[in-house]
């Protein structure tokens, strides 16, 4: 049985980890912002529909927000 170590000292040390954390934070927040923008756009599109068009979708105006966020609701 052989033993190997993966803790190889880095030239940049903690600096590299800090830069990585910053980019991870930016990427995660960017994707959350895109998701929020997409939901906002979907709400606007549904609100622009007539009551008849919404009825064809089995949807009422007061249900639009619930419909758009249905995947996030845990009732």
C-alpha positions, 0 to 999 in steps of 0.5 A: 500500500502506498501513501501519497499526499495532495497537500502541495504548497502553492506559490500563491498560498491563500491568495489563490484561494481568495481569488477563487472565492471572489470569482465563485461569489461573482458567478453565483450572484450573476446566475441568481440575477439572471434567474430573477430577471427571467422570472420578472420578465415572465411575470411581465409577459403574463400580466400583459395577457388578456384575462381570456388568454390567462383563462386558456392557461387555467390561470387568474391574474392573482395567481401569476406570481404563484405560477412563476415561482411554483418551483420554489414553493414548498407547501 
